[in-house]
């Protein structure tokens, strides 16, 4: 009887170790940040044309944005730049190489916000890549949203 109990105890301890080793050797943890509007069209704003799916930002807009050598661009919409100083400083501190622009939500840039980036209130940050894909929308005043931005930037930058 003692031998059977010892064998069962040994197997009970060996099984989780084998599962762990199997997953460690053959498993792959991989995360991806999916681009927006690749499967489903955005909710249309009254004066905007509903885009074709999968959606890419028009080349005319991309050519006016300064991507420089970066593959990502973070656009902040702010009526008063002092409102976003603190969150923008955190992004700059953590990702100093990330190209960022602050745009006013008026005129041509208001049209971009509504009809090109399809951002609806309360979102005021959009993350774009050089291929013309919208990688995410965020709220600058919400700590959880800024944490999500940081996590998604880490994931995207690891893949590039």
KOLMI-322419 format. One record per residue: residue in one letter; x, y, z of N, C-alpha, C in turn. Coordinates in pm, 1 decimal, decimal comma, always signed. Atoms other than C-alpha are relative to their C-alpha. Example, Ala and Ser with C-alpha at 12.3 -4.5 7.8 and 13.67 -1.06 7.14 Angstrom:
// KOLMI-322419
a/+89,0/-119,0/+0,0/+1230,0/-450,0/+780,0/+90,0/+120,0/+0,0;
s/-82,0/-119,0/-6,0/+1367,0/-106,0/+714,0/-77,0/+109,0/+73,0;
END
This chain:
// KOLMI-322419
x/+81,6/-119,9/+0,0/+0,0/+0,0/+0,0/+85,7/+126,0/+0,0;
x/-85,4/-117,8/-5,3/+280,5/+241,4/+84,5/+60,6/+29,8/-136,6;
x/-59,3/-18,0/+132,0/+431,4/+187,8/-259,8/-95,5/+68,2/-96,8;
x/+99,6/-61,4/+88,6/+107,2/+279,4/-439,5/-19,9/+147,3/+35,1;
x/+17,4/-138,7/-41,6/+64,1/+595,3/-232,2/+118,9/+85,3/-42,7;
x/-121,1/-71,6/+41,1/+422,0/+696,8/-302,4/+1,0/+24,9/-149,9;
x/+5,8/-13,2/+144,5/+373,7/+634,7/-674,0/-101,0/+107,1/-41,0;
x/+101,3/-101,4/+30,2/+52,3/+842,1/-684,7/+48,1/+140,6/+38,4;
x/-53,1/-129,2/-43,0/+220,7/+1123,8/-490,8/+106,4/+48,7/-98,8;
x/-103,6/-35,5/+96,6/+516,6/+1116,7/-727,8/-62,2/+46,9/-132,1;
x/+67,2/-38,0/+124,9/+287,7/+1128,3/-1034,1/-75,6/+132,6/+14,7;
x/+72,8/-124,9/-24,6/+78,8/+1406,9/-878,2/+94,7/+120,3/-1,9;
x/-98,9/-108,1/+3,3/+394,4/+1614,6/-838,8/+65,1/+13,2/-138,1;
x/-66,0/-0,1/+129,7/+539,7/+1517,1/-1176,0/-87,4/+61,3/-110,4;
x/+90,0/-47,9/+104,5/+232,9/+1605,7/-1384,3/+6,9/+152,4/-18,4;
x/-9,0/-145,6/+21,7/+234,7/+1985,9/-1319,7/+137,6/+43,2/-51,0;
x/-134,7/-33,9/+46,6/+610,6/+1995,2/-1374,6/+11,9/-28,7/-149,2;
x/-3,6/+35,3/+142,4/+572,4/+1818,5/-1710,5/-82,3/+98,5/-83,5;
x/+83,4/-97,2/+71,6/+290,7/+2052,4/-1816,2/+73,0/+133,7/-10,0;
x/-74,9/-125,5/+0,1/+499,3/+2355,3/-1717,6/+114,6/-4,4/-101,3;
x/-112,3/+12,7/+93,0/+804,3/+2230,7/-1908,8/-47,0/-5,8/-145,2;
x/+54,1/+8,1/+134,5/+594,5/+2146,3/-2215,0/-39,2/+138,4/-51,5;
x/+42,6/-133,8/+40,4/+441,0/+2494,6/-2224,3/+118,9/+94,9/-13,8;
x/-118,8/-85,6/+5,3/+776,9/+2660,0/-2158,2/+79,0/-24,2/-128,5;
x/-78,3/+34,9/+118,0/+944,6/+2473,6/-2445,4/-77,4/+27,6/-128,7;
x/+75,6/-7,2/+123,9/+665,6/+2466,4/-2705,5/-101,0/+114,4/-5,3;
x/+98,9/-107,6/-3,0/+436,0/+2749,9/-2596,2/+59,4/+131,4/-45,0;
x/-44,9/-131,3/+45,0/+453,4/+3100,2/-2732,2/-102,8/+103,7/+44,7;
x/+86,8/-108,6/-41,7/+306,0/+3403,5/-2558,2/+16,3/+113,3/-98,6;
x/-7,5/-107,6/+98,0/+223,4/+3655,8/-2822,9/-127,3/+82,7/+7,0;
x/+111,8/-91,9/-3,5/+2,8/+3959,1/-2803,3/+3,1/+84,8/-126,0;
x/+7,9/-85,7/+118,1/-116,4/+4175,5/-3087,7/-103,2/+109,1/+24,6;
x/+93,7/-111,2/-6,1/-284,1/+4512,3/-3107,3/-61,2/+11,3/-138,6;
x/+67,2/-1,1/+129,8/-538,1/+4492,9/-3384,7/-29,9/+142,6/-42,6;
x/+32,7/-130,5/+56,3/-589,9/+4789,0/-3611,3/-151,7/+18,3/+1,0;
x/+143,0/-29,8/-2,7/-927,3/+4960,4/-3588,0/-55,7/+4,9/-141,7;
x/+78,2/-11,4/+123,3/-1187,5/+4945,5/-3865,0/+53,2/-87,9/-113,4;
x/-45,9/+94,0/+101,3/-1041,4/+4646,6/-4046,5/-107,5/-103,2/-33,1;
x/+106,3/+97,7/+20,1/-1348,1/+4425,2/-4007,8/-136,3/+67,4/-3,9;
x/+129,2/-67,6/-13,0/-1632,0/+4658,4/-3912,8/+18,6/+148,9/-25,1;
x/-5,8/-143,4/+29,3/-1699,8/+5008,2/-4040,3/-25,7/+80,4/+127,5;
x/+24,5/-84,1/-117,3/-1687,0/+5291,0/-3785,1/-140,6/+57,9/-3,6;
x/+128,4/-69,1/-5,6/-2002,6/+5457,8/-3666,9/+16,8/+132,6/-73,4;
x/-14,5/-118,9/+84,2/-2051,5/+5729,7/-3926,0/-49,0/+124,3/+72,5;
x/+40,5/-130,5/-49,1/-2068,3/+6090,7/-3821,8/-76,5/+64,5/-114,9;
x/+99,3/-46,2/+97,3/-2344,7/+6278,4/-4004,9/+55,9/+46,6/-135,0;
x/-48,8/-56,4/+125,5/-2134,2/+6460,2/-4268,7/+109,7/-83,1/-65,8;
x/-113,2/+78,8/+49,4/-1879,8/+6183,9/-4329,0/-45,8/-113,9/-90,7;
x/+23,4/+113,0/+89,1/-1861,7/+5923,8/-4600,8/+41,8/-126,9/+72,4;
x/-35,1/+126,4/-63,7/-1866,8/+5566,7/-4471,6/+111,6/-64,3/-83,0;
x/-115,1/+49,6/+74,8/-1527,7/+5419,5/-4565,2/-14,1/-146,4/-40,5;
x/-8,9/+140,4/+40,1/-1449,3/+5095,3/-4742,2/+78,4/-75,9/+106,9;
x/-66,6/+85,4/-98,3/-1337,3/+4808,5/-4524,3/+90,6/-96,5/-73,9;
x/-73,9/-53,8/-114,2/-1051,7/+4741,6/-4444,9/+40,2/+145,9/-24,0;
x/-21,2/-143,7/+9,4/-994,4/+5108,5/-4371,9/+148,2/+35,8/+11,0;
x/-132,8/-60,9/-4,7/-671,3/+5294,3/-4444,5/-18,4/+150,4/-7,3;
x/+5,2/-146,0/+4,9/-613,6/+5662,0/-4381,8/+43,6/+43,7/-139,3;
x/-35,5/-44,1/+135,3/-604,2/+5844,7/-4716,4/+144,4/+51,0/-8,9;
x/-138,5/-43,2/+21,1/-259,2/+5914,6/-4860,0/+14,6/+150,8/+10,2;
x/-5,6/-146,2/-8,2/-343,2/+6284,7/-4878,4/+17,9/+47,1/+144,3;
x/-14,7/-34,8/-141,6/-368,2/+6293,7/-4497,4/+136,5/-46,6/+50,5;
x/-128,8/+53,5/-45,8/-63,4/+6072,0/-4438,6/+114,6/+88,9/-47,0;
x/-107,4/-84,9/+52,3/+149,2/+6298,4/-4658,8/+11,2/+131,3/+77,9;
x/-3,3/-123,5/-78,0/+55,9/+6597,9/-4440,4/+44,7/-21,5/+143,6;
x/-47,1/+31,1/-134,8/+149,0/+6419,5/-4119,3/+149,7/-25,5/-6,1;
x/-145,1/+15,4/-2,0/+513,1/+6418,1/-4019,9/+37,6/-125,9/+78,0;
x/-40,3/+123,7/-65,5/+606,5/+6058,7/-3948,5/+150,1/-1,6/+27,4;
x/-146,5/-2,6/-8,7/+979,0/+6140,4/-3984,6/+50,9/-141,3/-26,3;
x/-51,4/+135,5/+20,4/+1169,0/+5814,3/-3947,0/-79,2/-101,4/+82,0;
x/+78,2/+88,9/-85,8/+919,2/+5672,7/-3700,6/-106,8/-73,6/-79,1;
x/+107,9/+75,4/+63,3/+670,0/+5407,2/-3794,1/-132,5/+26,4/+70,0;
x/+120,9/-32,0/-75,4/+420,4/+5534,1/-3534,1/-9,9/+150,0/+23,0;
x/+25,8/-141,2/-25,7/+261,7/+5870,9/-3475,4/-116,0/+10,0/+97,9;
x/+103,7/-22,1/-100,5/+60,3/+5982,1/-3174,1/-53,6/+141,8/-19,5;
x/+62,6/-130,2/+22,3/-186,7/+6264,8/-3239,8/-89,9/+31,9/+119,2;
x/+77,5/-50,1/-113,0/-330,8/+6463,2/-2950,2/-92,1/+109,5/-52,0;
x/+94,1/-107,4/+31,5/-643,1/+6674,7/-2998,9/-25,8/+77,1/+128,0;
x/+17,7/-81,0/-120,0/-652,9/+6962,4/-2752,6/-31,4/+143,2/-38,2;
x/+30,0/-141,3/+21,0/-817,2/+7302,9/-2749,1/+100,5/+85,6/+76,1;
x/-98,0/-70,7/-80,8/-572,5/+7409,4/-2479,9/+114,0/-97,5/+28,8;
x/-111,2/+93,0/-11,5/-229,7/+7247,4/-2489,9/+40,1/-26,0/+145,7;
x/-33,9/+20,9/-140,4/-186,9/+7293,2/-2114,7/-82,1/-114,1/+61,9;
x/+82,7/+110,2/-50,3/-466,7/+7036,2/-2063,9/+69,1/-135,2/-15,2;
x/-63,2/+129,1/+26,8/-249,1/+6759,9/-2206,1/+148,5/-0,9/+35,3;
x/-142,5/-9,6/-30,0/+90,5/+6872,7/-2076,1/+48,3/-117,3/+82,9;
x/-43,1/+107,0/-90,2/+109,7/+6614,6/-1797,8/-1,9/-138,0/-67,4;
x/-4,1/+131,5/+65,4/-0,7/+6303,6/-1993,0/+98,7/-5,1/-116,6;
x/-94,7/-1,9/+112,2/+207,3/+6409,6/-2294,4/+142,8/-12,1/+51,5;
x/-133,6/+10,0/-59,1/+512,3/+6449,7/-2071,7/+30,1/-143,9/+42,5;
x/-20,3/+140,4/-37,4/+462,2/+6093,6/-1940,5/+31,4/-85,8/-121,6;
x/-25,5/+75,4/+123,1/+447,8/+5957,4/-2294,7/+139,9/+31,3/-52,0;
x/-132,3/-40,9/+47,7/+757,7/+6157,0/-2393,4/+109,7/-60,1/+87,4;
x/-98,8/+56,3/-92,1/+942,5/+6037,1/-2083,5/+22,7/-148,9/-26,8;
x/-11,3/+144,8/+19,4/+870,2/+5671,8/-2153,2/+38,4/-36,8/-143,5;
x/-24,6/+27,9/+142,3/+883,4/+5681,8/-2536,2/+52,2/+126,2/-66,5;
x/-51,7/-127,5/+50,5/+1108,0/+5977,1/-2618,6/+20,0/-0,1/-150,8;
x/-20,0/+5,2/+144,2/+1157,2/+5855,9/-2976,0/-131,9/+4,4/-77,0;
x/+130,8/+2,1/+65,5/+782,6/+5849,7/-3048,8/-37,6/+139,2/-49,2;
x/+39,9/-126,6/+60,7/+671,4/+6124,2/-3285,8/-142,5/+33,8/+44,9;
x/+130,1/-42,2/-50,5/+378,5/+6324,8/-3140,8/-35,8/+136,3/-59,8;
x/+50,9/-127,7/+48,3/+162,5/+6606,3/-3277,8/-120,7/+39,1/+84,4;
x/+118,8/-53,6/-65,8/-89,7/+6827,9/-3102,9/-76,3/+78,6/-104,7;
x/+84,6/-67,2/+97,9/-377,1/+6935,3/-3326,7/-118,5/+64,5/+69,8;
x/+117,4/-67,9/-52,4/-658,3/+7175,7/-3259,4/-125,6/-62,1/-61,2;
x/+121,6/+60,9/+55,7/-1007,4/+7025,8/-3296,2/-90,3/+101,2/-70,3;
x/+77,4/-97,5/+78,0/-1115,6/+7306,2/-3531,1/+45,3/-5,4/-144,9;
x/-33,7/-9,0/+141,8/-1121,2/+7358,4/-3907,1/+28,8/-134,0/-64,3;
x/-38,7/+120,9/+73,5/-944,3/+7099,9/-4122,0/+24,5/-116,7/+95,9;
x/-32,2/+106,5/-95,0/-827,9/+6906,7/-3815,2/-124,5/-56,5/+68,1;
x/+128,8/+50,1/-50,9/-1185,5/+6880,2/-3686,2/-56,6/-101,1/-99,2;
x/+46,0/+93,6/+104,0/-1278,0/+6717,0/-4019,0/+80,2/-128,9/+6,4;
x/-83,0/+120,2/-13,5/-983,9/+6480,2/-3978,8/-45,0/-83,9/+118,6;
x/+40,6/+72,6/-121,4/-1092,3/+6392,1/-3626,6/-129,6/-77,0/-23,8;
x/+131,1/+61,0/+20,0/-1449,3/+6319,1/-3735,0/-4,1/-98,6/-116,2;
x/+20,3/+76,5/+123,4/-1414,7/+6180,4/-4087,6/+120,3/-82,0/-45,9;
x/-117,9/+78,0/+37,6/-1059,7/+6043,0/-4114,6/+36,0/-96,8/+110,7;
x/-35,1/+85,0/-113,7/-983,3/+5911,1/-3765,8/-123,0/-57,9/+68,1;
x/+128,1/+45,7/-55,3/-1351,4/+5859,0/-3671,5/+0,2/-0,9/+152,5;
x/-6,5/-11,7/-145,8/-1285,6/+5972,8/-3315,8/-126,2/+68,5/+49,7;
x/+117,4/-61,1/-60,6/-1590,3/+6041,7/-3107,4/+33,0/+34,2/+144,2;
x/-21,8/-42,4/-136,3/-1602,9/+6216,9/-2776,5/-20,8/-119,8/+92,9;
x/-101,2/-80,4/-67,3/-1443,3/+6158,1/-2520,4/+144,0/-29,8/-43,4;
x/-135,9/+33,8/+43,4/-1143,4/+6019,6/-2713,3/+69,5/+121,5/-59,1;
x/-74,4/-115,0/+49,8/-873,1/+6276,6/-2783,6/+142,9/-34,3/-42,7;
x/-131,3/+44,8/+46,1/-565,1/+6069,6/-2873,6/-22,2/-111,6/-101,4;
x/+6,5/+107,5/+98,5/-516,8/+5855,0/-3181,8/+143,5/-42,7/-32,6;
x/-130,1/+57,2/+33,3/-223,6/+5624,0/-3259,9/-7,3/-54,9/-141,8;
x/-1,2/+38,9/+140,8/-139,1/+5577,0/-3628,4/+132,4/-66,5/-32,7;
x/-127,0/+49,8/+51,7/+117,3/+5375,5/-3815,1/+20,4/+49,7/-142,1;
x/-37,9/-54,2/+131,0/+295,4/+5460,9/-4139,0/-76,8/-64,8/-114,7;
x/+76,4/+69,9/+103,1/+84,2/+5209,9/-4332,2/-140,6/+57,4/-15,3;
x/+131,2/-63,1/+10,0/-222,5/+5426,6/-4272,8/-106,8/-71,2/+81,6;
x/+95,2/+70,8/-85,7/-384,5/+5213,0/-4003,5/-13,1/+71,7/+133,8;
x/+24,8/-56,0/-132,7/-542,6/+5341,9/-3685,4/+22,2/-112,9/+100,2;
x/-35,0/+106,0/-93,9/-387,0/+5139,4/-3404,2/-73,9/+12,7/+133,1;
x/+74,4/-14,5/-124,1/-586,9/+5285,9/-3115,6/-47,9/+141,8/+22,6;
x/+53,0/-128,9/-43,3/-790,0/+5568,5/-2964,6/-2,7/-0,8/+151,8;
x/-16,0/-4,9/-144,6/-743,8/+5686,4/-2606,8/-53,2/+131,4/+55,3;
x/+42,6/-120,5/-71,7/-861,8/+5939,1/-2348,4/+118,8/+47,8/+82,7;
x/-120,7/-49,3/-67,0/-578,3/+6158,1/-2221,3/-20,0/+24,5/+149,1;
x/+24,9/-32,5/-140,8/-743,4/+6238,1/-1888,2/-33,1/-123,6/+84,0;
x/+36,2/+122,9/-70,6/-817,7/+5874,5/-1793,7/+125,3/-85,8/+21,5;
x/-121,8/+74,9/-34,1/-538,2/+5689,2/-1613,1/-1,2/-140,4/-59,5;
x/+8,4/+135,2/+56,8/-661,6/+5345,7/-1724,7/+24,3/+1,5/-150,9;
x/-21,6/-12,1/+144,6/-668,3/+5460,3/-2087,7/+146,9/+27,1/-31,1;
x/-142,3/-27,8/+22,5/-314,2/+5597,2/-2059,3/+83,6/-126,1/+26,9;
x/-67,9/+127,8/-24,3/-200,4/+5265,7/-1908,2/-18,5/-93,4/-119,1;
x/+26,1/+81,6/+118,8/-364,5/+5088,6/-2202,9/+86,2/+47,5/-116,8;
x/-86,7/-55,2/+104,2/-177,7/+5322,2/-2439,6/+142,6/-49,3/+17,6;
x/-137,3/+44,2/-25,8/+153,8/+5234,5/-2273,4/+17,3/-148,3/-30,0;
x/-9,0/+144,1/+24,9/+84,6/+4861,7/-2287,7/-4,8/-28,3/-149,9;
x/+11,8/+23,1/+143,7/-23,7/+4875,1/-2650,9/+122,5/+51,8/-74,8;
x/-122,8/-47,9/+61,5/+279,9/+5084,8/-2742,6/+113,5/-100,0/+20,4;
x/-102,3/+102,1/-26,3/+505,5/+4826,9/-2575,3/-16,2/-118,7/-94,0;
x/+25,8/+114,7/+86,2/+340,5/+4548,3/-2772,7/+33,1/+33,6/-145,2;
x/-22,9/-38,1/+139,8/+352,3/+4734,5/-3105,1/+148,9/+21,6/-24,7;
x/-141,1/-26,8/+20,9/+711,0/+4854,1/-3061,8/+85,2/-125,4/+7,6;
x/-72,7/+126,6/-6,9/+823,2/+4503,3/-2973,1/-8,8/-73,0/-133,6;
x/+19,8/+69,5/+127,6/+685,3/+4376,9/-3305,6/+68,3/+70,6/-115,7;
x/-60,4/-76,3/+111,1/+835,3/+4655,6/-3522,9/+150,1/-15,6/+1,4;
END
